[in-house]
């Protein structure tokens, strides 16, 4: 019955809250990023009763602000962490298998420079080991390039110190879409994920239950959730959940900038030396190229993180050292900034701290997990569930999430059903974002066309996200749901103007509420397109 009512619709939020308040859970997860989403799916697939709460929108923290790559762990070879390379390398293939609509193969070019971070011999050796440990298929194994051939492959390279290079295989993804798709799958199996619910505190009871005191961020009302186990997967906010305990985290600030592709028309993704001893990426996406990331210690407020001009200059100087034409600060159309929650290591510089994950249990029994990378979310979830099984005394088995398909239809099947109204380019964009959700978007589009005589594709996406993805406002939609805020920011104002009257009418919005949403969106867009 719950599934028929569509509790993952923002319009049925009150019903979902009532369901959460009226029962006890085996596990309640704090944090709706990729780590929390992975734990949610793993737990519910084992038959546990699961609730997940997120104080803002799903994936609105680091899980929408990564480099959007499914890394194979190449950098771990520098630390001789071979087991981690094997694990993360093989996880790429698993994620491509279960979510091919949001996980795509990506060739990565590495120019080798005289005096650069990587030498030709060590890079080739590392990638040979990497291909072996990660079980990379023959067609995707690394390929060495001469000095002459690398300039043919990427004519925009200008650095005179380049001695050659290599091409190897990675995978790219839409991080927020992957997170939301996993949560949707969790909900369909039986979990209760909800956004805009903030954890305040918890209290243990003698009957093996904990009571979480929470606040509904939309209504402002407080309520309780009963649960046997509490898992803290709050990312950069992990230390805030276990208040009063010794901080476990170092926060690393990662900035990315976005420029139009016609300003830097790269033929493929490139991983190259920055102006210091680090390396950064330049990755084409749609009609843009995004560049990142920085890696600096962050010790300020988590509530209003901004991109600094000096961070932008660092990225631009690094790009301009390797490519032409010169990119200027005025060329930047958008940006994003995220915080990596790293586990403290004695006296290590922030750039040297391992990206490994770690589980720790507080005195009041909260199981916290921090560190790690997007690629390893499934394995992190499995390690958390091992601790959960000990706490509630149930048998622990191998995770089955490697078999759970996030989207079950192919592009070819979906395209046949929508091709009368959506061309192939539009269909691919929608399918790569929503999987088989494109079929519901198509139905909404047709209904709008019949009833209102308008062709509003972006508005059809918005309606779909409101009704199926717990999207509550315009900012939720343009950031975590379809990412136009980052890659098509210049089109947003026109789109909102096109659909605003229908939005107000069909979704029962008052003009006052709409104007509030519109203002919040404008403020967010200004924030990510200007620097302090």
Backbone torsions as a table, in degrees:
resi	resn	phi	psi	omega
1	UNK	NA	-40.2	-179.7
2	UNK	-56.0	-42.2	-174.7
3	UNK	-70.5	-31.7	178.1
4	UNK	-67.6	-33.4	-179.0
5	UNK	-77.4	-12.7	179.2
6	UNK	60.5	67.5	179.8
7	UNK	-70.9	-11.7	176.6
8	UNK	-88.9	17.1	173.2
9	UNK	-96.8	137.5	178.8
10	UNK	-64.1	-21.7	-179.2
11	UNK	-74.2	-17.3	179.4
12	UNK	-111.3	27.3	-176.7
13	UNK	-58.8	-40.4	-179.1
14	UNK	-62.0	-40.0	177.9
15	UNK	-64.6	-41.3	179.0
16	UNK	-64.4	-43.1	177.9
17	UNK	-60.2	-41.0	178.5
18	UNK	-62.9	-39.6	177.4
19	UNK	-62.2	-42.1	-178.7
20	UNK	-67.4	-40.5	-178.3
21	UNK	-69.9	-26.2	-169.1
22	UNK	-93.3	5.6	-178.5
23	UNK	-142.5	170.3	176.1
24	UNK	-108.1	145.4	-177.1
25	UNK	-113.2	153.6	171.3
26	UNK	-71.6	-38.2	-176.1
27	UNK	-146.1	133.6	172.6
28	UNK	-119.4	127.3	-175.4
29	UNK	-105.0	130.9	176.1
30	UNK	-100.7	113.4	179.5
31	UNK	121.7	119.4	-177.2
32	UNK	-109.0	36.8	171.4
33	UNK	-91.5	-164.8	-175.9
34	UNK	-64.6	-36.1	-179.9
35	UNK	-66.5	-49.8	178.1
36	UNK	-61.9	-40.5	179.5
37	UNK	-62.4	-42.7	179.3
38	UNK	-63.6	-40.8	177.8
39	UNK	-65.5	-40.1	-179.6
40	UNK	-59.7	-47.9	-178.8
41	UNK	-67.4	-42.2	179.9
42	UNK	-62.4	-44.7	-176.6
43	UNK	-66.0	-46.6	-176.8
44	UNK	-70.3	-29.6	178.3
45	UNK	-71.2	-15.4	175.1
46	UNK	-91.0	1.1	178.7
47	UNK	91.8	8.6	179.5
48	UNK	-81.7	152.9	173.7
49	UNK	-85.1	120.3	-166.5
50	UNK	-127.1	135.4	170.1
51	UNK	-123.8	143.1	174.6
52	UNK	-131.4	132.3	177.6
53	UNK	-120.5	142.3	177.9
54	UNK	-132.3	129.2	-172.1
55	UNK	-73.9	-22.3	175.1
56	UNK	-118.9	-142.6	175.4
57	UNK	-85.1	154.8	175.4
58	UNK	-55.0	137.9	174.3
59	UNK	62.9	16.4	-175.8
60	UNK	-80.8	-9.8	176.1
61	UNK	-90.7	-132.3	-177.1
62	UNK	-61.7	-25.7	-174.8
63	UNK	-75.9	2.3	167.2
64	UNK	-121.3	7.5	-172.3
65	UNK	-133.1	31.7	176.0
66	UNK	-90.5	-173.8	174.7
67	UNK	-79.7	-0.5	173.4
68	UNK	61.5	38.2	176.3
69	UNK	-121.6	141.5	169.9
70	UNK	-90.4	88.8	-175.2
71	UNK	-67.1	145.8	173.7
72	UNK	-93.9	1.4	175.5
73	UNK	88.6	27.2	-178.1
74	UNK	-55.9	-40.6	-176.5
75	UNK	-67.6	-20.9	179.4
76	UNK	-67.8	-20.3	177.7
77	UNK	-64.9	-30.6	177.2
78	UNK	-61.3	-29.4	-179.2
79	UNK	-97.4	7.7	-179.8
80	UNK	57.0	31.1	180.0
81	UNK	-92.9	75.6	-171.9
82	UNK	-67.7	-35.9	-179.0
83	UNK	-65.2	-36.7	179.1
84	UNK	-70.2	-36.4	175.9
85	UNK	-61.7	-44.2	179.5
86	UNK	-62.4	-45.2	-177.2
87	UNK	-65.0	-52.2	-176.8
88	UNK	-69.8	-34.4	178.1
89	UNK	-62.4	-43.4	-178.6
90	UNK	-76.7	-24.6	176.4
91	UNK	-64.1	-29.8	178.7
92	UNK	-57.1	-46.1	-178.9
93	UNK	-64.8	-36.1	178.2
94	UNK	-64.2	-46.7	-177.5
95	UNK	-65.5	-36.7	176.7
96	UNK	-65.1	-35.2	-179.8
97	UNK	-69.8	-40.8	-174.6
98	UNK	-90.7	-19.6	-177.7
99	UNK	-140.9	57.6	-174.5
100	UNK	-65.6	-18.5	-180.0
101	UNK	-76.1	-21.1	178.0
102	UNK	-118.3	-0.8	176.8
103	UNK	-121.9	117.0	-173.2
104	UNK	-125.7	142.4	174.9
105	UNK	-62.3	144.7	-178.5
106	UNK	-144.0	121.1	175.3
107	UNK	-78.3	135.1	-177.4
108	UNK	-118.5	126.0	178.3
109	UNK	-96.7	129.8	174.6
110	UNK	-117.2	108.2	172.2
111	UNK	-74.0	134.6	177.6
112	UNK	-100.7	121.1	-175.4
113	UNK	-113.1	147.3	172.9
114	UNK	-63.4	124.7	-177.7
115	UNK	80.4	4.8	-179.8
116	UNK	-81.3	179.6	-177.4
117	UNK	-66.6	-34.7	-175.7
118	UNK	-112.4	134.6	172.6
119	UNK	-93.9	159.4	-178.0
120	UNK	-61.9	-45.0	-177.3
121	UNK	-65.9	-49.7	-176.1
122	UNK	-67.7	-35.0	177.6
123	UNK	-65.7	-45.2	179.1
124	UNK	-63.2	-41.6	178.6
125	UNK	-64.1	-45.8	-178.8
126	UNK	-61.9	-42.7	-178.7
127	UNK	-71.4	-29.8	174.5
128	UNK	-64.2	-46.8	177.4
129	UNK	-63.2	-42.2	179.5
130	UNK	-59.2	-48.7	178.9
131	UNK	-59.5	-38.6	-178.9
132	UNK	-69.7	-50.9	-176.4
133	UNK	-66.2	-36.9	-177.0
134	UNK	-86.4	0.8	177.5
135	UNK	57.5	44.9	-178.4
136	UNK	-71.8	136.3	179.6
137	UNK	-65.7	154.2	-173.9
138	UNK	-54.5	-44.7	-176.9
139	UNK	-67.2	-18.8	-177.5
140	UNK	-104.1	3.4	-178.0
141	UNK	-70.2	159.1	-174.2
142	UNK	-60.3	150.1	179.2
143	UNK	-133.1	125.8	-179.7
144	UNK	-81.1	147.5	-177.9
145	UNK	-125.3	140.8	174.6
146	UNK	-79.1	170.6	179.2
147	UNK	-61.0	-38.6	-178.6
148	UNK	-70.5	-44.5	-174.6
149	UNK	-70.8	-29.5	-178.5
150	UNK	-67.9	-33.7	176.9
151	UNK	-71.5	-29.3	175.2
152	UNK	-70.3	-39.1	-179.6
153	UNK	-70.8	-39.1	178.8
154	UNK	-132.7	88.7	-176.4
155	UNK	-63.4	-17.9	-177.7
156	UNK	-76.8	-10.1	178.0
157	UNK	-67.6	133.9	-178.7
158	UNK	-127.8	-10.7	-174.6
159	UNK	-63.0	120.9	-175.5
160	UNK	-71.3	-14.3	-178.5
161	UNK	-86.2	-2.3	-178.6
162	UNK	-66.5	128.6	-177.9
163	UNK	-108.7	-7.2	-176.9
164	UNK	154.5	-153.9	179.2
165	UNK	176.0	-174.8	176.9
166	UNK	-140.6	154.6	169.4
167	UNK	-117.6	130.2	177.2
168	UNK	-135.4	175.7	-172.3
169	UNK	-106.0	130.6	169.3
170	UNK	-126.2	-173.1	172.5
171	UNK	-132.5	141.6	175.6
172	UNK	-107.9	161.3	179.3
173	UNK	-151.4	170.5	166.7
174	UNK	-102.8	102.5	-169.0
175	UNK	-60.8	-43.6	-179.3
176	UNK	-68.9	-37.9	177.8
177	UNK	-64.5	-42.1	178.3
178	UNK	-59.2	-45.2	-179.9
179	UNK	-60.8	-48.1	-177.7
180	UNK	-67.5	-37.8	178.0
181	UNK	-63.6	-38.6	178.1
182	UNK	-66.2	-40.6	177.9
183	UNK	-65.9	-39.1	176.4
184	UNK	-61.7	-41.7	178.4
185	UNK	-63.7	-41.6	178.0
186	UNK	-59.1	-44.5	179.2
187	UNK	-61.5	-43.4	-178.4
188	UNK	-63.9	-29.4	179.1
189	UNK	-80.1	-25.4	177.6
190	UNK	141.9	0.7	179.8
191	UNK	-79.7	166.1	178.4
192	UNK	-122.5	78.9	175.7
193	UNK	-84.8	142.5	178.3
194	UNK	-146.7	140.0	177.6
195	UNK	-101.3	171.5	-177.7
196	UNK	56.4	40.3	171.1
197	UNK	-127.5	121.2	-175.3
198	UNK	-103.8	131.0	173.4
199	UNK	-73.2	132.8	178.6
200	UNK	-108.1	-52.1	-178.2
201	UNK	-163.4	175.1	176.6
202	UNK	-144.7	158.7	-179.9
203	UNK	-139.7	134.9	179.8
204	UNK	-89.3	145.6	176.9
205	UNK	-120.7	161.2	-175.0
206	UNK	-70.5	-18.1	-178.5
207	UNK	-88.7	27.5	179.0
208	UNK	64.2	23.7	175.5
209	UNK	-114.3	146.3	169.6
210	UNK	-111.8	149.7	176.6
211	UNK	-115.1	120.1	178.6
212	UNK	-93.2	127.3	172.9
213	UNK	-91.0	124.4	-173.6
214	UNK	-131.0	161.5	175.6
215	UNK	-124.7	128.7	171.4
216	UNK	-73.4	112.9	-175.0
217	UNK	-68.8	-17.7	-179.0
218	UNK	-85.9	-46.8	-179.6
219	UNK	-90.7	-21.6	-176.1
220	UNK	84.3	-1.9	-177.2
221	UNK	-83.3	146.0	178.1
222	UNK	-98.0	150.7	178.4
223	UNK	-155.1	174.4	-177.1
224	UNK	-117.3	150.0	172.2
225	UNK	-124.6	130.1	177.1
226	UNK	-96.3	132.3	-175.8
227	UNK	-154.2	145.2	176.3
228	UNK	-72.6	-37.9	-176.6
229	UNK	-132.1	141.4	173.1
230	UNK	-113.9	127.4	176.7
231	UNK	-114.3	126.9	-179.5
232	UNK	-98.0	103.9	178.0
233	UNK	-122.9	45.7	-170.9
234	UNK	-85.4	10.0	176.0
235	UNK	62.8	-125.7	-178.8
236	UNK	-63.9	-15.2	-178.6
237	UNK	-98.2	9.4	-177.6
238	UNK	-55.2	-45.6	-178.9
239	UNK	-64.9	-26.3	179.8
240	UNK	-70.7	-27.1	-179.1
241	UNK	-73.5	-38.9	179.7
242	UNK	-101.4	64.1	-176.4
243	UNK	-61.8	139.6	177.9
244	UNK	92.8	-13.1	178.5
245	UNK	-90.5	163.4	178.8
246	UNK	-65.7	129.1	-178.5
247	UNK	-61.4	135.9	-179.4
248	UNK	-100.6	-16.3	-166.8
249	UNK	-107.1	149.6	159.3
250	UNK	-110.8	137.6	179.9
251	UNK	-105.7	125.7	178.3
252	UNK	-106.3	127.8	-177.5
253	UNK	-90.4	124.1	-179.7
254	UNK	-119.4	119.2	-177.6
255	UNK	-108.6	137.9	171.8
256	UNK	-124.7	145.7	175.3
257	UNK	-120.8	152.4	-177.3
258	UNK	-122.5	131.8	177.7
259	UNK	-128.0	156.3	175.7
260	UNK	-62.7	144.0	-177.8
261	UNK	-64.0	-28.6	179.2
262	UNK	-69.4	-13.0	174.5
263	UNK	-84.3	-24.3	178.1
264	UNK	-149.8	78.1	-173.3
265	UNK	-76.7	68.3	179.9
266	UNK	-65.4	148.7	178.6
267	UNK	-88.9	-20.7	177.3
268	UNK	-159.7	176.1	177.4
269	UNK	-70.9	146.6	-177.9
270	UNK	-132.7	137.0	176.9
271	UNK	-115.9	112.7	-167.0
272	UNK	-140.1	166.4	-178.2
273	UNK	-68.3	132.4	171.9
274	UNK	-82.1	-176.9	-178.3
275	UNK	-75.1	-13.0	174.4
276	UNK	-107.9	-149.8	-176.5
277	UNK	-95.4	20.0	177.8
278	UNK	-102.7	179.3	173.3
279	UNK	-130.5	149.7	-179.0
280	UNK	-134.4	169.8	-177.9
281	UNK	-111.0	149.3	164.1
282	UNK	-126.5	118.0	-169.0
283	UNK	-128.6	117.4	175.6
284	UNK	-68.4	138.1	175.2
285	UNK	-150.4	121.4	-174.9
286	UNK	52.9	-127.0	-178.9
287	UNK	-98.1	25.2	-178.4
288	UNK	-132.2	171.5	167.5
289	UNK	-130.7	131.0	175.1
290	UNK	-111.0	147.9	-169.8
291	UNK	-130.0	131.4	178.5
292	UNK	177.5	168.8	16.9
293	UNK	-138.6	165.1	172.0
294	UNK	-80.1	171.7	-179.2
295	UNK	-154.3	83.1	-175.5
296	UNK	-128.5	150.2	179.3
297	UNK	-63.9	134.1	179.9
298	UNK	-123.0	123.8	-176.2
299	UNK	-130.8	20.2	-177.8
300	UNK	-104.7	-167.9	-177.7
301	UNK	-62.0	143.8	178.6
302	UNK	-87.2	-4.2	-170.7
303	UNK	-87.9	-24.4	-176.3
304	UNK	-143.6	72.3	-176.6
305	UNK	-83.0	127.5	-178.0
306	UNK	-122.1	155.9	174.6
307	UNK	-85.1	130.4	179.6
308	UNK	-93.3	150.6	178.8
309	UNK	-60.1	-36.6	-178.8
310	UNK	-65.2	-30.4	177.0
311	UNK	-72.1	-38.1	176.3
312	UNK	-65.3	-43.7	179.7
313	UNK	-61.3	-39.7	177.2
314	UNK	-57.9	-46.4	-179.6
315	UNK	-67.9	-42.7	179.7
316	UNK	-64.6	-42.3	178.3
317	UNK	-61.8	-37.4	179.4
318	UNK	-66.9	-42.6	179.0
319	UNK	-66.2	-46.0	-176.2
320	UNK	-68.9	-18.0	175.2
321	UNK	-70.8	-25.2	-173.8
322	UNK	-112.3	-26.5	-170.2
323	UNK	-128.5	157.7	167.1
324	UNK	-124.6	157.2	-1.7
325	UNK	-73.4	169.8	-179.2
326	UNK	-67.4	133.3	177.6
327	UNK	-96.7	134.0	-178.6
328	UNK	-113.9	163.4	-176.9
329	UNK	-62.0	-30.9	179.2
330	UNK	-70.6	-14.7	178.4
331	UNK	-78.1	-15.8	-176.1
332	UNK	-75.0	128.2	-179.2
333	UNK	-101.2	-23.0	-176.2
334	UNK	-162.1	173.7	178.9
335	UNK	-160.0	167.6	167.3
336	UNK	-147.6	155.9	-179.1
337	UNK	-139.0	131.4	179.4
338	UNK	-130.3	164.5	178.8
339	UNK	-115.7	125.0	176.1
340	UNK	-88.5	124.9	176.9
341	UNK	-85.5	102.4	-177.5
342	UNK	-103.7	147.3	178.3
343	UNK	-79.7	130.1	-178.5
344	UNK	-58.0	137.1	173.5
345	UNK	-131.8	132.9	-171.3
346	UNK	-51.1	121.6	169.9
347	UNK	59.8	15.6	178.8
348	UNK	-88.4	140.3	172.6
349	UNK	-63.7	151.8	-176.0
350	UNK	-56.7	-35.2	-178.4
351	UNK	-75.2	-13.9	-178.9
352	UNK	-97.8	-10.3	-176.2
353	UNK	-70.2	133.9	-179.1
354	UNK	-63.6	148.5	176.5
355	UNK	-91.7	16.5	179.8
356	UNK	-66.9	154.6	175.7
357	UNK	-93.0	159.7	179.1
358	UNK	-147.4	141.9	177.0
359	UNK	-108.4	134.5	174.8
360	UNK	-139.9	147.2	-175.2
361	UNK	-115.6	124.6	-177.9
362	UNK	-78.9	169.9	-178.2
363	UNK	-61.4	-30.0	179.1
364	UNK	-88.5	9.5	170.6
365	UNK	90.0	2.8	178.4
366	UNK	-71.4	128.0	178.0
367	UNK	-90.4	115.8	-179.6
368	UNK	-110.4	144.3	173.4
369	UNK	-132.6	136.8	179.8
370	UNK	-146.6	172.7	-175.8
371	UNK	78.9	-163.2	177.9
372	UNK	80.8	177.3	-178.7
373	UNK	-132.0	164.0	178.5
374	UNK	-49.6	-44.5	-176.1
375	UNK	-58.3	-34.1	-172.6
376	UNK	-94.2	16.7	-172.3
377	UNK	-61.1	-35.1	-178.7
378	UNK	-67.0	-43.3	-180.0
379	UNK	-68.8	-36.2	175.3
380	UNK	-61.9	-42.6	178.6
381	UNK	-61.7	-41.6	-179.4
382	UNK	-63.6	-39.2	179.5
383	UNK	-67.9	-36.4	176.5
384	UNK	-65.3	-44.1	-178.0
385	UNK	-65.3	-25.6	174.8
386	UNK	-64.5	-41.1	177.6
387	UNK	-69.2	-38.8	179.0
388	UNK	-62.0	-43.0	-178.7
389	UNK	-61.8	-35.4	177.2
390	UNK	-67.4	-40.0	-174.3
391	UNK	-69.6	-37.5	-178.8
392	UNK	-107.1	10.4	171.4
393	UNK	56.5	58.3	173.9
394	UNK	-124.7	154.9	179.3
395	UNK	-61.5	142.6	178.5
396	UNK	-106.9	130.5	179.6
397	UNK	-127.6	170.5	178.3
398	UNK	-65.0	140.4	178.7
399	UNK	-59.8	145.8	177.5
400	UNK	-107.9	8.1	-175.2
401	UNK	-69.4	-14.6	175.8
402	UNK	-70.4	-11.8	179.8
403	UNK	-104.3	-9.5	-174.3
404	UNK	-88.1	109.3	-179.4
405	UNK	-73.3	127.4	-179.9
406	UNK	-73.6	-38.6	173.6
407	UNK	-128.4	135.4	-170.1
408	UNK	-106.1	-6.0	179.8
409	UNK	-105.9	151.8	176.8
410	UNK	-89.6	162.4	177.2
411	UNK	-61.7	-42.0	-177.0
412	UNK	-58.7	-44.5	179.3
413	UNK	-63.7	-45.5	-179.1
414	UNK	-66.7	-40.6	-176.7
415	UNK	-62.7	-38.2	178.3
416	UNK	-58.0	-33.3	-175.3
417	UNK	-84.5	-16.3	-176.5
418	UNK	-119.8	-2.0	-170.3
419	UNK	-65.2	-19.9	177.8
420	UNK	-67.5	-22.9	-176.7
421	UNK	-121.3	-27.4	179.9
422	UNK	-113.9	129.6	175.2
423	UNK	-74.3	174.8	-173.6
424	UNK	-64.1	-40.0	-179.1
425	UNK	-63.4	-47.3	178.5
426	UNK	-63.3	-42.3	-178.5
427	UNK	-63.2	-41.5	179.2
428	UNK	-64.2	-41.4	179.5
429	UNK	-61.5	-43.9	-179.5
430	UNK	-70.2	-41.6	-179.9
431	UNK	-64.9	-41.6	-180.0
432	UNK	-67.9	-13.8	178.5
433	UNK	-98.1	-44.7	-170.6
434	UNK	-118.6	-0.4	-176.3
435	UNK	59.4	-135.8	-179.4
436	UNK	-68.2	-6.9	172.9
437	UNK	-58.9	-18.9	177.1
438	UNK	-57.0	-30.5	-178.4
439	UNK	-67.7	-40.5	177.2
440	UNK	-70.1	-37.3	177.4
441	UNK	-62.8	-41.3	178.3
442	UNK	-61.4	-42.6	179.1
443	UNK	-63.6	-43.2	178.0
444	UNK	-60.8	-43.2	-179.9
445	UNK	-59.7	-45.6	179.9
446	UNK	-65.7	-42.6	179.1
447	UNK	-61.0	-42.6	178.0
448	UNK	-63.7	-38.6	-180.0
449	UNK	-65.4	-42.1	-178.9
450	UNK	-70.7	-44.7	-173.2
451	UNK	-83.5	-34.6	-172.1
452	UNK	-120.6	-0.8	176.9
453	UNK	57.8	37.3	179.6
454	UNK	-130.1	146.5	175.3
455	UNK	-105.8	99.9	-175.1
456	UNK	-127.0	88.7	-176.5
457	UNK	-71.0	-47.9	-178.9
458	UNK	-63.1	-38.3	177.3
459	UNK	-65.6	-35.5	175.9
460	UNK	-62.4	-39.3	174.7
461	UNK	-61.5	-44.8	-179.0
462	UNK	-60.1	-47.0	179.3
463	UNK	-60.4	-43.0	178.3
464	UNK	-58.6	-45.3	-176.9
465	UNK	-68.1	-36.0	176.1
466	UNK	-63.4	-43.9	-173.5
467	UNK	-84.0	-17.2	-173.3
468	UNK	-131.0	-8.4	-173.2
469	UNK	-134.5	19.9	176.7
470	UNK	53.8	39.3	176.2
471	UNK	-85.6	125.1	-171.7
472	UNK	-104.9	-19.0	-175.3
473	UNK	-159.0	177.7	-176.4
474	UNK	-63.6	-37.4	-179.5
475	UNK	-67.6	-42.4	173.8
476	UNK	-52.0	-45.7	-174.4
477	UNK	-68.7	-52.0	-173.5
478	UNK	-75.7	-10.0	177.6
479	UNK	-105.3	-73.5	-174.0
480	UNK	-77.4	-23.6	-173.6
481	UNK	-91.9	-49.5	-178.8
482	UNK	-124.2	1.3	171.1
483	UNK	55.3	21.3	175.0
484	UNK	-61.9	-27.4	179.9
485	UNK	-57.1	-31.4	-176.8
486	UNK	-97.4	-34.6	-170.8
487	UNK	-115.0	-12.3	177.2
488	UNK	-142.5	43.6	-172.1
489	UNK	-60.3	-31.9	-175.7
490	UNK	-71.5	-14.6	-178.0
491	UNK	-94.6	-11.5	-169.5
492	UNK	-66.2	-46.6	-176.4
493	UNK	-58.3	-42.7	179.3
494	UNK	-63.9	-42.8	-179.7
495	UNK	-63.1	-44.6	-179.7
496	UNK	-62.2	-39.9	179.0
497	UNK	-63.1	-36.4	-179.3
498	UNK	-65.9	-38.8	-171.9
499	UNK	-108.6	-0.4	-169.4
500	UNK	-60.3	-40.6	-178.5
501	UNK	-66.7	-40.5	177.3
502	UNK	-67.8	-37.6	178.4
503	UNK	-59.5	-46.7	178.9
504	UNK	-62.6	-43.5	-176.4
505	UNK	-71.6	-51.2	-171.8
506	UNK	-74.9	-30.0	-177.1
507	UNK	-103.3	10.7	174.0
508	UNK	64.1	30.8	179.7
509	UNK	-83.0	141.1	168.4
510	UNK	-79.9	156.2	179.1
511	UNK	-61.6	-31.8	178.9
512	UNK	-64.6	-44.6	178.4
513	UNK	-64.6	-42.1	178.8
514	UNK	-60.8	-46.3	-178.6
515	UNK	-61.7	-34.8	176.7
516	UNK	-65.1	-45.9	177.3
517	UNK	-60.9	-43.2	-178.5
518	UNK	-63.3	-41.7	179.6
519	UNK	-65.6	-42.7	178.3
520	UNK	-61.5	-39.8	177.4
521	UNK	-64.8	-45.9	179.4
522	UNK	-59.3	-41.6	179.3
523	UNK	-64.7	-39.7	179.2
524	UNK	-66.2	-43.8	-179.2
525	UNK	-64.1	-37.1	176.7
526	UNK	-65.4	-39.9	-178.8
527	UNK	-62.6	-39.3	-176.0
528	UNK	-88.9	-3.4	179.1
529	UNK	-115.5	4.1	174.3
530	UNK	-129.9	156.6	-173.0
531	UNK	-129.7	148.5	-174.6
532	UNK	-102.7	NA	NA
